[in-house]
Amino acid sequence: MPMTFRISTERCAGVPTTVRLAGRLAGDAVDVLMCACVDMGPVVTIDLSEVSFADDAGVRALGELRSRGAVLQSPRPYLAMLL
């Protein structure tokens, strides 16, 4: 079965955590993202360069994370318009 969503984190002392997303941010993937980010604190960078699609819930989740202080980095043009 092909990968529909992947999330990975990069933590280094003294720098904000980077969360890298890949694939389709939709359905259960939205819950996975929110759970992964709950304990990371407000200073986090979310790399969106490999997100191929986000449904309404995914876009809302990213907006919520941004309102909490997350930096949304490198969204594809269609996603940038939705954000």
Secondary structure, DSSP 8 states (H G I E B T S, - for coil): ----EEEEEE--TTS-EEEEEEEEE-THHHHHHHHHHTTS-S-EEEEEEEEEEE-HHHHHHHHHHHHTT-EEE---HHHHHH-
